[in-house]
Every structure is written in C-alpha cells, then in structure tokens.
Amino acid sequence: MWSGAYGPEKPHVRKRVEWKRIGALFASYWKEQTFVLVCIVVSSVIGLIPPFVTARIIDVAIPRKDFHDLAIDVGVILTTALISIALGVTQGYFNSLVGEGIMRDIRTRLVSHLHRMPLSFFTGTKTGEIMNRVSNDVDNIDNVVTGTLTTILTNVVVIVTTIAWMFIWDWRLALISVAVVPFMVLPLGPVGRRMYDIRKKTREKRDEIESITQETLSISGMSLIKSFAREQFERNRFYDVGTKLMRLEIRLAMVGRWFMASIGAMVTIGPALVWLGGGELAIAGLFQVGVIVAFVSYIQGRLYGPAAALVGVQVQIVSALAVFERIFDYLDMPTEAYEPEGATVLPHVRGEIRFENVIFSYSPDRTILDGVSFEVKAGQVAAFVGPSGAGKTTIMQLVPRFYDPQSGTISIDGHDVRTVTLESLRRDIGIVTQETYLFHDTIASNLRYAKPDANDEELRAAARLANIDDFIISLPDGYATVVGERGHKLSGGERQRLAIARVLLKDPRILILDEATSALDSQNEAAIQSALEVAMRGRTTLAIAHRLSTIVSADVIFVVDAGRVIESGTHAVLLARNGPYARLYRTQYREAVS
C-alpha cells in the first residue's frame, strides 16, 4: 500500500531473526552477565564433588569402618550444598536483573518506535494487533530472555565439565555414558522447524482475537453491537476464531510428543548401560562399585538431565523465534517523516504558511491534493471550505508533517518544513480535531498534557478562554474530576471545549482547527467562537468548518474542491463573485432557515 513519502503502510516482509541481533539486546548488561557466568562455572565445578565423595564413602570409608573419614566426606557434601545454595541465590538475582532489564528495554524500544510511526500505519493496522505485539508478544519472550538463555549456559557448562571429568576418571565408563546422547539431539531440527511454523500461525490468530476484543469491548463498539442486536453474531465470530486458535495450540502441544517421550526413555536406558558395562568391569575386579554409583549419579543429574533440558529449551527457543520475528518486524518498519542530516531548529515562529504546487496521494490510484498553492500571512485567520473529501483535512495534516507530499513545498516563515526538526516544527502548532481524545485521568492532568509545569491559575485561564471553567468548578471534584475512558463522562461539547483549552494552554503560534466546533450545539458554538476570536488574535489560524457561519469573519477563505484550491478571498469578495463559495453559502443558509 502507498502512503506518500513513508512508503508502505504496513510492510510484512518476513525474515529470519538473526541470533546476533538477539544477542545485541544483552550487550549493555555484560558486567552482570559476567558475574552470572562466574557463578555458573563455580557451581558446576563444585557440583562434581558430591558424586566423587560418594564413591569414596562407598569404596573407602564404609569398607574400612572409618567413621572419621565418613564424617569428613559427609561434611564436604554438606559444605558444597551450602555453597551451591548461596551461589544459586546470587546468580538468580543477577539473572533476574539482566532479564527484566532486557524486557524493559524491548518494551520501551517498541513503544517508542510505535510513537514515531506515521499516521498511515495506525489507520491501516488494527489496534488489537498493535496491542498484542506490545503486550502479549513481549510477554511470550519473557521466559526466554529472563531464564531460558541462562538455563542453556548453565546446562552447557555442566555437561562440558561433567564429560571432561568423567573421561579423566575413567574413559571406558565415559564412552558408555555418552553413547545415547546423539539419539537425544538428532531429531531437534525437524521438530523445531515444525513448532516455528505453527507458532507463527498461533500469533496471527491471537492478533485476530485481540483485534475483535478491542473493537467490540470499547464503548463505541458496544454501542454499535447493542444498537444492531448483534450479540449472537459477535459471540459466534469470537468462538470461530477461538476454535481455530485452540486447534493450532493442540497441534503445537503435540508436536514432538513422541520425541520428548523417547528422551525420557534414554534417561532410563543410559544408566542401565552403565550398570551393565560397569558391572562387568567391577566383576572383573577392574574398579569398585562406588565408581559405578558415582558415574550413574553424574549421568542422571549432570548429563542426561541437562541434555534433556537443553532439548526442551531448544524447542522453546525455536518457537519463540516466531515471536522475536514479529517484534523485529515492527522495529524495522520505517518511522514517520524523517529528519534530514543537519536539520535545523525552527526559530521563533511568526506564522507565515505557504503551499507551493503541493501534490499528495495516500495511494497511487487516487490523488488527494493536485497542485495546491496558497499563502497565509502571519496572524491571519484562514478558513477552508468545500465538500467532504475535497482535501481540507489533508492540507491541515501536511503542515505539522503528519504526512509528506510527493512533490511541492510547504514552508513556515520561509523554512521548508522538511528541513527543520519535527520537535521544533510541532512545538508552535496547536491542533483541535473533530474527534476529541481525552485520557482516562483528571481534567487537570488532561490539560497539563499540553504544558506539564502549568500552575492552577494557568489551567483556569485556558479553561476560561474556552468557556469551560464555570462548568469544571461546578463539578464536585472540580479540576480533579476523572473524565472516564476517552472522556465519555462528559458531553461532546464539554470534551471539545476541554480540548480547545488544552491547546490554548500550549499557547502555539499556529492554530489548526479541524471542524473544532462540530460537536457543539448552537449556544455552545457561539460561546466557543467568541472565545476563539480572542484566542486567535496574533496567531495564524487554519480553520475547517462545514458551518459557514463560523468562518465568515476570516481574513481569507480558501474553497477546496477535488484536491484543488478553486477560489480564495474574503467572505464579502467571494459572495460578490457569485462563484462556488457563494453557491455553497446560499445552500447552507437555506438549510439553516428551512
């Protein structure tokens, strides 16, 4: 899909996750990881002592009936246990510190990246899918990051040290002990690939479920469902998707089931072989029973157990790669309008706005703006009128660079908006749209979103300007009143006036009013209009309104139709021309009095 200068709206080019990229997540925690590695190595070496001492107890202390040696040997075993406990707790702390830190970094990086995505991404992607990747997908790699990788390292070190010590002690029993290990490893590849493919499909189905949940359990969604009595339809839709997910999860659970069962059998077969071969050697008098017991202890606790754990972990990681892939897909998506190298900070804004032959398309098969050119001088109020779909809102969105045109130039005070930093560009632009958004928070917090350090008097001054202060102080909790989800505890007009007050608190040099009074009745509209007339003094204002009565006092009016500015001038001049604006004005006037 096409979205102007941003390229594809929602690229889904799949690529295998690189281990190097996953490993880079750990780079900033190398000190903590080094300490964890030291704990693992020391614990692994200490773990070799108990079976060796057990062999001494069986072959030396007990046959000699030497209680002193027995007590020393038991004391060594207990000491190694206490040391292992201390090392385990310390390792666990630093491992959690690394794991949770990485999870925090992934979440922050993903959310921060999404904050910089273009609007086209959010208009073309379901909210449920976005939430699923930010929340559930990150949670699904939590175990891999916080525990699994350390488990791999621990088991590898344990296996390596154990095999090395076993060959040093007796190479014959060591060969018998490791004979079954290849049979535990060979099937890993096909099983892992199968789980990877199924895991990708389950994540896609979870996206679907999350999207349905987000859409149907919102206030707007519930109102729509109830108004059309579609409860049963939505239940069936959710059930069908849930059934498909259930079948995929069952397939995922069953993949490799026989493989895992065979690994369990190897854990029994291996010790049996050691007893058979070692027993024959013991009968021949080549070594004592305690050595066999020690080797069985090694292979059960420090060879087959860790090997089986590695097999299970490897399958989990291959499955988790599908989730890593989805997260990296989002992180690789191009962000909104880029800042060129050497972008300058926009100096103090006067507010002169110029469009020069601007051409813009959301998709290649439809041109939204076709050679738009106009100029608004600093401090002027410019009104944009025309039929729906003419391109008025698109013009408003190009000024703060929510989108970039395919060709043409947009400038503020002579500075091409593409050559300045986004932060400095948007710092002096205030926007009130037709759809008001308020956070589920207090009125004061919603207002301070525009100016976090604003004091109470500044809040009230902005609210008075928007004719909402009297209403706020009449509430039981005043400015501490919680507005509810998306502000639905307030009426449409009240929400709109709060949004206007929020922008006025920002005190921008350029105001963009995209049908800002559309949600108000005539009485409220008149009150807001009079307040806006005061607020717009000394500021450049771009206003869109279907109600022509709200823009008749504008300094300049631009009539937009089919992506072009077809007429411009003051209200009086345009009426005298008896052109498109005059016809539009007469049509609306007749509708108002009819």
N, C-alpha and C positions, 0 to 999 in steps of 0.2 A: 504493500500500500504506500501511497505517496503522501508526504506531509511537508511539502515545501523544502526548505533548506535542511531539515532534520533527517531526510532520508526516510527509510521505512518506519512506519508507526510502531510495528511490533515484530521485530525480526526474531525468527525462531530457527536460525541455523544451528543445528545441533553439532556439538563437537565433544570429543572425549576429554574428560578432565585430566589435566597433567598433574602427576604427583608432585612435580617441582612447584607448581602453583599452590597446592595444598600445603606443602612444606613451608612455603614462604609465610604462611599465617603464624608459624611458630617462631619466626626469626627474632622478634623483639623480646622473646622470653628465654633467650639462650642461657642466661645465668641460672634461672630456676630449673631449666631442663638439665643443665649440667649437674646440679645438686641431686636431682631425681636420678640421673644416670649413676652417680656415685653410690647412692643408696641401693639401687638395684644390683650393682655389681657386688657390693659388700654383702648384701643379703644373700645373693646367690652363692657366693663363696662360703659364707657361714652355714648355708643350708646343706653343704656337702658333709659337714661334720657329724650330725646325728647318726646317719646310717653307718658311717665308718666306726664310730664309737660303739654302736650297737653290735657290730661284728666283733669288736674287742670284748664286749661283755659276754657274748655267747661263746667265743672261742678261747678267751683267756681268763677273765675274772671268775666266771661261774665254774668252769672245769677246775680251776685252782682253789676254789672256795675262798677267794681273797676278797673279804668284804671291804677293805680299804680301797682297793682298786675299783671295786664296784661303785662305791660311794663317789669316788673321783669322777668316774665315767658318767654317772648319773648327773653329777654336778655340772659337768661340761655340757651335757644335753640341755639342762635347765638354763644355764647361762646363755647358750646360743639362742634358746627360745625367747628369753627376755630381751636380748639384743635385737632379735628379729622383730619383736613387737615394737620396740622403740623406733627402729628404722622404718617399719611399715607405717606407723602413725606420722612420722616426719615426712616420708615420701608421699603419703596421702594428702597431707596439707599442701605441699608444693605442687603436686599434680593437680589438685583442685584449683589452686591459684592460677596455674597455666591454662587449664581447660576452660574455666569460667571466664578468664580474661580474653581468651581467643573467641569465645562465644559472644562476649560483649562487643569485641571488635568487629566480628562478622555482622552482627545485628546493626551496629552503628553505621558501618560502611554501607550496608544495603539500604537502610532507611535514608541515609544522607544522599546516596546515589539517586534514589527514587525522588527525593526532594528537588533534584536538579533535572529530572526528566521533563521533556516538553509536554505541553497540554495535550498534544495529539496522542501521546501514549496513554493517558488516562481516559481520553474519550474513546479509545479503541480497545481498552482492556477492562475486563470485568473487575470490579472492586474485590470480589471474593477471591479471585485468582491472585491478586496482589497481596491480600492479607494472608493467604495460605502460604505464599513463599516467604513472607516476612516472619510469620509466626510458626506455622507447623513445619515447614521445610527446615528452618533453622533448628527447631526443637528436635527434629529427626536426626540431625548430625551431632546433637549434643553428646550422646553416648560415645560416638566415635572419637570426638575431639577430647572430651574430658576423661575418658577411661580406656577406650579400646587401643589407642596408639601406645599408651604406656603398658597396657597388657601385652601387646606384641613385643615390645622391647624387653619386658621382664621375662617372658617365656623364651625368647630367643637366647638371652643371656643364660638363663637356667639350663636350657638344652645344651648350649655350647660348652659351658663349664662342666656339666654332668658327663657328656660324652667324652670330653678330654680326660676327666678324672677316671672314668671307667676304663679307658684304654691304657692309661698309666698303671692302673691297678692290675687289670687282667684283660688282655686283648681278646682272649677266646670268648669269655662271657660278654664282653662288649660287642663283639660281632653278632652273637646270638640275640642280644638285646635290641640292636638297631635293625635287625633283618626285616621286621614288619613295617617299619616307618614309611618306606616308599608306597606301600599299599594304602596308607592313610592320606597321601599327598596327591597322587596321580589324578584322581577324579576332580580335583579342585577347579580346573579351568572350565570345563563344560557346565558344571553346577553353578559356578559364579556368573558365567555369561547369561545363563537362563534366568537367574534371580535378578540380574541387572535389567533385563528386558521387561520382566513382569513389574519390577519396582517402578519403572518409568510410567507404565500404564496406570498403576495404582495412584501415583501422584497426580496424574491428569484427572482421574476420577475424583480425587479429593478436591481438586480445583473446582470441579463442577459442583460438588456438594457445598463447598464454601460459598460459591457464587449464588447458588439457589438460596442458601441460608441468609446471606447478606441482603439479597433482593427482597425476599419475602418477609423477613422479620424486622425490616425497617418500618418506621411509621408510615411512610408513603406506600410501601409495598403492602402492608397490612390493610391500609385503607382501600387500596385497589382490589385486593382479594375479597374483602368483605362486600364491597360495593357491587362486585360481579358474581358473588356467591361461588367462588372458585376454590373453596377449601378442599373439596374432594380431589379436584384436578391437581392441586399442588401437592396433596398427600401422595397421590399416585406417581407424580413426576419424581418426587423425592425418593419414594420407595424403589422405583425402577433404577435410578442411579445408584442407590444404596445397595441394591441386589447385585449390580454389575461389580461394584467395589468389593462386595462380600466374596464373590466368586474369584476375583483376582487375588484377594488376600488368602483364600483357601489354597489356590494354586501356589502362591508364594510359600505358604507354610509346608506344603507337601513336596516342594522341590528339594531334592537331596535327602529326603527322609530315609531312604534305604542306605544312602551313603553314610549318613550320620549313625545309623544303626550298625553298619559294618565297622565303623571306627570304634564303637563301643565293644564290638566283638574282639577287635585287635587288642584292646586293653586287657582282655582276659587271656587271649592266645599268647601274647608276648611273655608274660610271667611264667605260663605253663612251659614254654620252650626253654626258658632259663632254668626252671627246676629240672627239666628233662636233661638238658646238656650239662648243667652244673652238677646235678645229682650224680650223673655218670662219672664226672671228673672227681667228685668227692668220694664215690665208692672206690675209685682207683687210687685214692689217697693223695691226689694232687693238691687239694686245698680243703679247708674246713667249711662246715655248714654255715658259719656266721657270714662268710663271704657271699654265699648264695643269697642269704637273707638280706644282706646289705644291697646286693645288685637288684633284687626284686623290689626293695624299697626305693631304690633310685629310679628304676624304670616306671614304677607305678606313680610315684609322687613327683618325679623331676624329669621324666622323659615322655612317656605316653600321655600323661595328663596335660602337660604344657603343649605337646604336639596336637592333641585333640582340641585344646583351647584355641590354638593358632588356626586350625582348620575352620572352626566355627567363626572366629573373628574375621578370617579372610572372606568368608561368605558374606558376613555382615558389611564389611567394607566395600566389597564389590557392589552390594545392593545400595549402600549409601552413596556410591559414586553417582548414581542417577539423581540423587538429591543435590549433591555438590554441583552437578552439571546444570541443574535448574537455577541454582543461586548464581553461578558464574554467568549464566545466560543473561540474567538481569543486570549484573555488574558490567557486562560487556556491551550493553545497549548504549547507543550514543546519547549523551545528555542534551539539554536544550541548547539554544543558540550559543555557540562557542565564543569565547573572548579571544581575539587575535593576540599574538605575542606583542607586548608593548602597548596593550590597551590603556588608554588614559582615563583618569578620573574626571568625570564631567564637572566643570566648575560651577559656581553658583548659578542656578538656573533662572533665567528671566522668563522663559516660557514660549519662545517663538517656535512654532512647529511647521515643518514644510514636507510635503509629499511631492516627489518628482517622478512622474511616469511609473508608478508602482504597479507591478503585475504580481498577482499571488494566486496560487491554487492549492487546495488541500489534496487534490488528486489530479493526475494528468488529463483526465477526461472532462474536467469542469473548471473553468476559470472563474474565480470569485471576484477578483479585482482586475480590471483591464485598463491599465494606463491611467491610474488615478493620480491627479495632481491638484494640490491646493496649498494655501498658506494661511496660517492663523497667527496673528501678531501677538506679542506678549501682552497678557492681561485681557485679551478678548474672550468673549463667550461665543463659541462656535456650536451651532446646532446642526445635527444631521438627521434628515427626514427621508422617508421613502418607504416602499413596500417591504414586507418581511422577505428576507433572503437577498436583499439588494447588496449587502456587503458592509452595512454600517458597523456591526459589532466587530467584524474582521478588521476594519480600519482602527477601531479602538485597541484591539489586541496587538496590532503591529507596533504601536507607539512604545509600549514597555518591552518589546521584543519577546512576547509570548510566542510569536512566530516570526520568521524572516521571509521577506518577499523573494520571488525567483529573480526579479530584476527591478531596477529603480532604486531610489534613495529616499530614506526617511531621516530627517535631521531635526535636532533641537538646538536652538541658538547657533545654527550653522555647523554643529558637530554631527557627523553621521553616527547614528545610534549603534552601528556595528563596530565602531572604533573605540567605544568607551566601555568601561566595566559595567556589568549588569547591576552591581550593587549601587553604584553612583547614579546610574540611569533611573532605577526604580525608587531611589531614595526620595526624590522630589515629585513622584507621581502617586496620586491617590485615586483609588478606583472603587466605585459603588455599582454593583451589577444588579440585574433584575432578580437573581436568585441570591438571597441573603444567607450567609453562613455564620452561625454563632457556635462557639464551643459550649459543651455541657459544663458550664462554670458560672461564676457570678457575673453580674453586669459589669462590675468594676474590672474584673480580670479580662473580660472580653474587650472592654475599652482600652485597657493598658496594653493589649496586644500591639497597638499602634505605637505606643510610647511607654515602655516598661517603667520608666522613672517618673511618670506623671504623678503629681500630687492630687489630693482630693479636689482642690479648687479647680485645677485644670480639667479634671473629669467633668465637673459640674458646668464649667464654662462651655465645653464642647457639647454637652448634653443640652444646655440652654439654647445654644445656637441651632441645634437640631430639633428644638421644641419637644424634648423628651424628659427634661429634668423634673418637671412637675409630676409627671406620671411615675418616675422612678422613686422619688421621695415619698409618694403616697403609698408605696408598697410596704408591707410590714417589715421587711428586711432591707428596704432601700437599695443602695448600691451593692449590698451583699446578697441580693436575691439571685438564686440559681435559675438560669433561663431554661434548663432542660435540654434534652437531646435536640441539636440543631435549632435551639431556641423555640421549640414548639409550645412552651408555656406562655409565649407572647403571641399577640396577633401579628398578622403580616405587616401592618403599618408600624407597629411598635418595633418589630425586628428591623424594618427598613430604616427607621429613624435612628436606632442604635448603630446600625452600620454606617450611616452618614456621620453620626457623632464620632465614631471611631476614626473615620478618615479625616475629619476636621481636627481631631486631636493630633494626628500626624503632621498637620499643617503643611501640605505639599504645595509646590508652586504650580503644578498642573493637576487639574481635576478631570477625571473621566467618569461621566455619569451615564451608565448604560441602562436607560429606562429606570432610573433610580426611584421614581415616584410611581411606578406602575402598580405597586401593591397597595396604594393608598386610596382612600375614598376622597371625594371632592374636598371635604373640610380639611382632612389631614394633608392633602396635596397642596392646598393653598397655604397652610401653615409652613410646610417644608419649603415650598417655593419662595416664600418671603425670607426664610432663614438662609436659603441657598443664595439668594440675591446678595445678602450681606457677605456670606462666606466666599462668594466668587469674586468679590472686589479685589483687584490687584493680582488675581490668579488667571492663568489661562485655563479655560474650561471647554471640554469637548462633551457635548450632551446629546444623547439619543432619546427620543420620545415619540410615541405614537400620538399622544395628545398634543396637538399643535399649540394649545393654549399655554403650554409650559415653556415654549421657546420663542414666542413672538417678540420678546424683548431682547433676543440675542443680537450680538454685534454683526454676525454673519451667519447665514443659513446655507447649508450645502444640501442639495437634493440629489440623493443617490438612487440609481436605478440600474439593474443588471450589471453591477460592478463598475459603474462609471459615475462621475460627478457630472450631472447633466445641467445643473443650474446652480447659481450662487448669488447671494446678495442679502440685503436686509429684508425684513418682513414686508415693509411698505413697498420697496422696489420690486420684490418678486410678485406681490399682488398686482402691481401696476403692469407687469409684463404679461399677465394673464396666461402664464405657461403652466408647466406641470405642478409647480408649488401652489399656484392659485387654484387649480382644479382639486388638488389634494385638500387644501384648506376648506374650500367650499363644500366638498363631500363630507368632511368630518364635522363641519359646522351644522350641516343639515341633519347628520346623525345625532348630534348633541341636542338639537331642539325638537327632534321628532318624537 
